[in-house]
């Protein structure tokens, strides 16, 4: 009886964490796409990197680093990253890249 309840609780927590990670990934993708459009570069790919769990000064959250590649002219490739803490963007880095005249 108790073991069944613990299994159900464990499955519910795992499902909740999975759901939160999926939602965070969708928000990160949207933010990265908008940022690339704002600075007029072409987004090539996005990949989820490392993540950690924590609650230093607030509710339990997942902090995840997302790596992305972008191109200025379709021939080169640069890599940046964005850090999401919970459902908010915490940090974003894009390396220096050449700006094409006329854009």
Number of C-alpha atoms within 10 A of each C-alpha: 5 7 8 9 10 11 11 12 12 12 12 12 12 12 12 12 15 12 12 16 19 12 14 21 20 12 16 23 19 11 16 21 18 13 14 17 12 9 11 14 19 16 20 15 12 20 13 16 13 11 14 10 13 13 10 8 6 7 9 11 18 18 21 23 22 21 19 22 17 19 17 18 12 11 6 10 14 15 15 16 20 23 21 22 19 20 17 13 18 13 11 16 12 14 8 8 12 7 12 10 5 4 7
